[in-house]
Amino acid sequence: MSRAEPGRSAAYHRVVVWVLFLILLLPLAGTLLYSISTSWSASLLPSGLTFKWYVALWSDPRFLAAFAQSLLVCVGALALSVLLILPLLFVVHYHFPKLDGLMNILILLPFAVPPVVSSVGLLQLYGSGPMAMVGTPWILIGCYFTVALPFMYRAITNNLQAINLRDLMDAAQLLGASTWQAAFLVVLPNLRKGLMVALLLSFSFLFGEFVFANLLVGTRYETLQVYLNNMRNSSGHFNSALVISYFLFVLVLTWAANRLNKDKT
Amino acid sequence: MNPFSRGKWLALLCLLPFAVFFIIFQIAPLAWVAIHSLQGESGWGLDNFSKILASKFYRQAIQHSLEISFWSSLFGILIAVLGSYSLQRVDSRLRDFVNAFANMTSNFSGVPLAFAFIILLGFNGALTLALKQAGLIEDFNLYSKTGLIILYTYFQIPLGVLLLYPAFDALREDWRESAALLGAGPWQYWRHIGLPVLTPALLGTFVILLANALGAYATVYALTTGNFNVLPIRIAALVAGDISLDPNLASALAIILVGLMTLVTLVHQWLLKRSYHVAR
């Protein structure tokens, strides 16, 4: 799609793109600079540079615990999602293609209903009684499954369509495989890469989820975002180091997903 | 039972775990909210809704939510349009780089974003100071409506670029050349060809941005510790606050929020139907 543009308009487009980049970069760059400065107040530039905030952060046991708990909840939620969504997709596409229309409406729900709305019901339904889950990581795992659902469903559907599920299954069965064998040994390996990309991207946005984590669980099982919010009164430099560490982690994940995505073609 | 139908039954059985989890964590909470929004102190009815509409405080929350969402979506989509159009027209190295960067910053929202903005634009923020020294602003309050609109706009931009960038593929270069050959200036080209072709994509993106801003809770909560009056903050305060809990009233507010989002989507559908370029 690259088109050679004559001088003036090419220059205009370059400037616009650079301005867009700078707008997006500015808050990050400011936070990065803040996180490595000794002190920075009432002046344009920081007075000195240091890494002590990162050292302080990465040796804080509460931070490390929150980080680990975030990891656990996200991995748990994604494992649950795969376990629930893969059979669903397989069955819908292989046995009941008509259900796809219904599913496409159902997966809009997590989009259309903001977490703060769901939380109202979740708090009342599972706050006490036989299914009391509020305050435990279990409720987060369940909620994160719904958050990841629309994205995972769409991504894996695209993949299934790309590999011609029906032909693949028919070929495998013609060669004597049972439905289970065909699904596990033939279809699943073909989905591996697309699934990895979907998982990495889902992970990166689940890792940043705050509403459910704060309203349903809070400090009882502190995740990274809740920890970040609770540290609001500590040093701004410390918080910046936290923000940058978080962003770098997500950056690596999205970068890996992009790489995988490119390799695929 | 023949083996074929047994296979179908087994297949249906595979759907069961998904259905159970989806009902527990998505359908049931929503149903609870819908039912309890209609439960007032004196039994069933629209008590909660009339209470909300009679209250200045809640009307202000709704108004703030709408204003912030509208302006941030408008600014966000304007910047995204200019940006994605130019993105299509620069060399591929710069394009891929900025595209990937926009992708990554779409994850930079909520609490971390609020903190970054406090550092940059808070009372003692570096940018606030720089602009003050340059004499461009008198004072700037990030914790106000204007501040929130700027903050929201920031997280709308990457999403807007992500959604709009593919839409510009629909604009074919030969249309522009043909229009120019037939004597159309750039203004006429955009008025009669470019904009009408892009309209469905622009409307769709605008609706998604609006919904995104209406439901946003983390950013404004982290920035103002829940002191700024918008709908999501009010809802959360009524179920998880420290003072007065009223889940039924919270449900009614939640229904209003979802209702606003539905209304926006319906208007979008209606506009799409009227739009001339949508294939029938």
Contacts between the chains, C-beta under 8 A, distances in Angstrom:
chain1	res1	chain2	res2	distance
A	1	B	88	6.4
A	1	B	92	8.0
A	1	B	169	7.4
A	2	B	91	6.1
A	2	B	92	5.3
A	3	B	89	6.5
A	3	B	173	6.6
A	5	B	89	5.9
A	9	B	89	7.7
A	10	B	89	7.4
A	10	B	90	7.6
A	12	B	86	7.4
A	13	B	85	8.0
A	13	B	86	4.0
A	13	B	89	4.3
A	13	B	90	5.2
A	14	B	86	7.7
A	14	B	90	5.5
A	14	B	94	7.2
A	16	B	82	5.7
A	16	B	83	6.4
A	16	B	85	8.0
A	16	B	86	3.8
A	17	B	83	6.9
A	17	B	86	5.1
A	17	B	87	5.7
A	17	B	90	5.2
A	17	B	94	6.1
A	17	B	95	7.5
A	17	B	98	5.5
A	20	B	79	7.1
A	20	B	82	7.8
A	20	B	83	4.0
A	20	B	86	7.6
A	20	B	87	7.6
A	20	B	98	6.6
A	20	B	102	7.6
A	20	B	157	7.6
A	20	B	161	7.6
A	21	B	98	5.0
A	21	B	101	6.4
A	23	B	79	7.3
A	23	B	154	7.6
A	23	B	157	6.9
A	24	B	101	6.3
A	24	B	102	6.2
A	24	B	105	4.8
A	24	B	157	6.7
A	24	B	158	6.6
A	25	B	101	7.5
A	26	B	120	6.8
A	26	B	127	7.7
A	27	B	108	7.5
A	27	B	113	6.8
A	27	B	116	3.9
A	27	B	117	6.1
A	27	B	120	5.7
A	27	B	154	6.8
A	28	B	105	7.3
A	28	B	108	6.8
A	28	B	116	6.7
A	30	B	116	6.5
A	30	B	119	5.6
A	30	B	120	4.3
A	30	B	125	8.0
A	30	B	126	6.0
A	30	B	127	7.2
A	31	B	115	7.2
A	31	B	116	4.4
A	31	B	119	5.7
A	31	B	120	7.7
A	33	B	126	8.0
A	34	B	119	5.0
A	34	B	126	7.9
A	40	B	126	7.1
A	41	B	124	5.5
A	42	B	124	6.1
A	42	B	129	6.9
A	43	B	129	7.3
A	44	B	126	6.4
A	44	B	129	6.2
A	44	B	130	5.7
A	44	B	133	7.3
A	45	B	126	7.9
A	80	B	21	7.4
A	83	B	17	7.6
A	84	B	17	5.7
A	84	B	18	4.5
A	84	B	21	5.8
A	85	B	18	7.0
A	87	B	14	4.3
A	87	B	15	7.5
A	87	B	17	7.7
A	87	B	18	7.3
A	88	B	14	7.2
A	88	B	15	5.9
A	88	B	18	4.6
A	90	B	14	7.6
A	91	B	11	4.5
A	91	B	12	7.6
A	91	B	14	4.9
A	91	B	15	5.8
A	92	B	15	7.9
A	94	B	11	7.6
A	95	B	7	7.6
A	95	B	8	6.2
A	95	B	11	4.3
A	96	B	11	7.4
A	106	B	22	7.2
A	109	B	26	5.6
A	109	B	27	7.8
A	109	B	30	7.3
A	110	B	26	6.4
A	111	B	211	7.7
A	112	B	211	7.4
A	112	B	258	7.1
A	112	B	261	6.3
A	112	B	262	7.5
A	112	B	265	7.8
A	113	B	26	7.6
A	113	B	30	5.8
A	113	B	258	6.2
A	114	B	214	7.5
A	114	B	215	3.0
A	114	B	216	8.0
A	114	B	217	7.1
A	114	B	232	6.6
A	114	B	257	6.7
A	114	B	258	7.8
A	114	B	261	8.0
A	115	B	215	7.6
A	115	B	217	7.2
A	116	B	215	6.8
A	116	B	217	4.8
A	116	B	232	4.4
A	116	B	235	5.3
A	116	B	236	5.5
A	116	B	254	7.4
A	116	B	257	7.8
A	117	B	30	7.4
A	117	B	33	6.2
A	117	B	215	7.7
A	117	B	235	6.9
A	117	B	254	4.1
A	117	B	257	6.2
A	117	B	258	6.0
A	118	B	25	7.8
A	118	B	26	7.1
A	118	B	29	4.7
A	118	B	30	6.7
A	118	B	33	7.9
A	119	B	29	7.7
A	119	B	236	7.1
A	119	B	239	6.8
A	119	B	240	7.6
A	120	B	29	7.3
A	120	B	32	7.6
A	120	B	33	5.3
A	120	B	235	6.3
A	120	B	238	7.9
A	120	B	239	5.1
A	120	B	247	6.4
A	120	B	250	4.9
A	120	B	251	5.7
A	120	B	254	5.2
A	121	B	28	6.8
A	121	B	29	2.9
A	121	B	30	6.3
A	121	B	31	7.4
A	121	B	32	3.7
A	121	B	33	4.7
A	121	B	251	7.6
A	122	B	25	7.5
A	122	B	29	4.7
A	123	B	239	5.2
A	123	B	240	6.9
A	123	B	247	7.4
A	124	B	32	6.0
A	124	B	36	7.5
A	124	B	239	7.6
A	124	B	247	5.3
A	125	B	28	6.0
A	125	B	29	6.2
A	125	B	32	5.6
A	131	B	24	7.8
A	142	B	21	6.4
A	142	B	24	6.5
A	142	B	25	4.3
A	143	B	25	5.6
A	145	B	21	6.1
A	145	B	25	6.6
A	146	B	22	7.1
A	146	B	25	5.1
A	146	B	26	4.8
A	149	B	22	7.7
A	179	B	7	7.0
A	204	B	107	5.4
A	205	B	107	5.9
A	208	B	107	5.7
A	208	B	109	7.0
A	208	B	110	5.9
A	208	B	112	7.4
A	210	B	110	4.8
A	210	B	111	5.5
A	210	B	217	7.8
A	210	B	218	4.0
A	210	B	221	7.9
A	210	B	222	7.6
A	211	B	217	5.0
A	211	B	218	5.7
A	214	B	218	7.8
A	214	B	221	7.6
A	215	B	236	6.0
A	215	B	239	7.4
A	215	B	240	5.1
A	225	B	110	6.6
A	225	B	111	5.3
A	225	B	112	7.9
A	225	B	218	7.5
A	228	B	111	5.0
A	228	B	112	6.6
A	228	B	115	7.3
A	229	B	111	5.0
A	229	B	221	7.8
A	229	B	222	5.6
A	232	B	115	7.8
A	232	B	222	7.4
A	232	B	225	7.5
A	236	B	115	7.9
A	236	B	118	7.4
A	236	B	119	6.1
A	239	B	115	5.4
A	240	B	115	7.2
A	240	B	116	7.9
A	240	B	119	6.3
A	243	B	112	4.4
A	243	B	115	5.4
A	243	B	116	6.2
A	246	B	112	5.9
A	247	B	107	7.9
A	247	B	108	6.2
A	247	B	112	6.6
A	250	B	104	7.3
A	250	B	107	5.2
A	251	B	104	5.7
A	254	B	103	6.5
A	254	B	104	5.3
A	254	B	107	6.9
A	255	B	104	7.9
A	258	B	100	6.3
A	258	B	103	7.6
